[in-house]
Amino acid sequence: MTQSPAPAPESRPPRLTVASVLAEMADELFSLDRGLPYTAWCVLRSPGSTARRYVETRDPRLTRPFRLALIVLALCALVLHFSGQGEQFLAGLVHGTRASAGGRSPDALTAAMSALFARFDLALVVCWLPAVALSFMRAPVQPRPNLAEATAFSLYALASLLPLQLALLLGLPLLGVQPMGFLLLLPLAWLGWAVWGYLRPSGWHALALLSIPVLAVFTLSLLFVLLVFASAAIYPLLM
């Protein structure tokens, strides 16, 4: 009997060094043809087509959607913290809520709203992901987007929307313009742009451009209201 050749020893990658880690970090953060800057440019230019490219080709040049959303979320939260605009926006929002209720706003509801808007970035993610993903699963494209593909679309759209929202929140008050109306309208318009970018290779769907963003924003608002009232119901139990 002939003996089978011995298996070749597995080749191991070189040991991890500080230099290699720094090189990978620089490649991810500062390379213009891949990584974070490249993906940020792509999603700001067309979040829908970027999401479709990731879903269909897994383009290795693109930063993964969940990682991109986390990085953008952290950077926006950092800018809001150091600018102080987030606290001013929160104080004005709570004051407006109490004024519109004639001073009769329940303490638990006001406290819940204050807590949620103080963590508005996290609350937005919690409500945004299911609202946009479930709405986008109804997109008239074959094959229909599954939950994972719709979630990737939702994350890329969120990562491109947050810097624009931040720019409005910080820039409009400098011009003497209240940002609330623009902050509420921008997600609707931006989602329409993202849906169009995703569906454009499959044909232009006017109904989808209207129905998906409207359904997503409606679901987002409903989830946020439910989150506020759930927090208000839990608040007395924690006191």
N, C-alpha and C positions, 0 to 999 in steps of 0.2 A: 504494500500500500504506500502510495506517495503521501507524504505529509503536506498539509496545506501550509502556505507561507504564513509566518507569524504576522499578526496585524501590526501595521506601522504605528509607532507611538504617536499619540495625539499631540498636535502642535499647540502650544499654549501661547497666548499673547504675551508680549513683554510685560514686565512688572509695572504697576501703576506708579507714576512719579508725579511730583508737584508740577514739573514742567509740562507733562502730558495733560494734566488736568487743566492747567492754565491755557494751554494751546486749544483744548476742546472748548473751554469757556469763551475764549476770544473768537473762535470759529463760529460759535453759536450766537454770540451777542453782536459781533462787529462785521461779520461777513455780509457783503451786499448781494450775493447770489444764492444764499441759503440762510436758514436759521431765523432768528427773531426779527432783524430789520427787514429781511426779504418778505417774510410772512406778514408783518405789520403793513408794509406797503401794499401787498396783494389784497389784504382784507379791507383796507381803507379805500382802495380803488374799486374793488368788486368783491364783497364778501360771499355772494352767491356762487360766482364762478370759481372762487378759491375753494369753497366747501365741496363743490362738485368735483374739482380736480383731485382733492384729497380722497373723496369717496371712491372715485373710479380708478385712480392710478396710484394712490398712496405715495404721492410725490415726496421723495426723501428730502427735498429742499425745504419743505414746509414744516414749520413747528406744529406739533400735534395740537389739536383743538383744545383739549382740557388744559394742557400746559400753558398754551398761549393765553387762555382766559384767566388762569390763575395769576400769571405774571402781570397782565394788564390790570386786573382787579387790585393786586397789591400796589402797583404803581399809582393808580388813581386814588386809592385810599391814602397813600403816603402824601400825595400832592394836596388832597383835601385837608389832611391833618395839619400840614405845615402852613397852608394858606389861611386856615381859620374860617373859610367860607362855608364849610359844611356845618359848623356850629351855628353860624348866623342864619343859614337856610333853615336849620332845624328849629331854632328859636322862633323865627318868623312863621314857620308852618304851624307850630303848636299854638302860638298866639292867635293866628288866624282861625284855627279850629275852635279855640275857646270863644273867640269873638262871634263866630258864626253860630255857635250854640247858645249865645246869650249868657255865657258864664255858667251854663247848666251842664256842661260836658262832664260825664262821670269821671271820677279820679282814675279808676281802673282803665277806662278807655283812653284817656289822655296819657297815662303812664305807658300803656301798651304802644300807642302811636309814637311816643317819644323814644321808647326803647328800639322799636323797629326802624324808625328813621335815623336813629343814631347808628344803626348797623344796616343802613339802606342798601349798601353794596351786597351784603350777604342775603338780605331779604329779596333783593332783585334777582339774584342767582337762583335762590330756592323757588321763586315763582316763575322766573323766565324760562328755565330749562324745560319743565313739563309743558308750559303753555305754548311755547313756540314749537317744540318738538312734536307734540300731539297734533297741533294745527298743520304743521308742514307734512305730516304723514298722509294728508289728504291731497297732496299736490298731484295734478293730472300729468304724471310722467310715468313711463314704463321702463323698468319695474318700479312700482310704488316704493317710496323711501320707507325702510324699516325703522325701528326705534333707534338703533345705533346710528344710522345715517342721518336721521332727522336730528338727533342730539348733536352730531358733529356740525350740522348746519346751524343749529341754535347757538353753539359755543362760538363759532366763527363770527356769527352776526353780533353776538354780545361783545366779543373782543373788539369789534370795529365800532360798535355803538358807544361804548363807555368813554373813550377819549373825546368823542364829539359832544356827549352830554357834559363832560367835565369842562370842555372849552366854553360851552354855553353858560354853564353855572358860574364860571370865573370871569368870562368876558362881558356878558351882557350887563351885569350890574355896574361895570365901569363906564358903560354908555348910558346909564340911567334907565335901563330897560329891565323889567321884571322877567326872570327866566322861566317861571312856572309854565306858562302856556307853551313855550317852545320845547321845554323838557317833556311835556306830555305828547306833543305832536310828532316830535322827531322819531320815536320808535316806530310809529305807524308808517311814516314815509320811508324810513331806513329799511324796515322789513320788506316793504314793497320793492325797493331797489334790490335787496338781497334775493328775493324770490325771482325777480326778473332775470338776474344774473345766473341763477341756477337753472331756470327753465328755458333760457334763450336757445341753447343748442337743440332742444326738443320742439321748438316752436313757441310762438308768443301766445300766452294764455291770459287774456284780459281779465277773465273771471277770477283766475287764481291770484292775479296781482291785487285784486280788491278783497277777495274773500279770505285768503290766508292771513294777511296782516290784521284785518279787522277781527277775525276769530281769535288770533293770537293775543291781541291787545285786550279784547274782552275777557278772555280766559285769564290773562295776567292780572287784570284789575280784580276779577272775581276771587282769584287765589289770594291776592294781597288783602282784600277786605276780610276774607275768611281767616287769614293769618292774624289780622288785627284783632278780630273778635275772639279768636281762640286764645290769643295772648291776654286779652282783657279778662277772659273767664278764668285763666290760670293765675293771673296777678294776685287776686285776694288770697289764694291758697298759699302763696309764697310769702305773704306779709305776716 
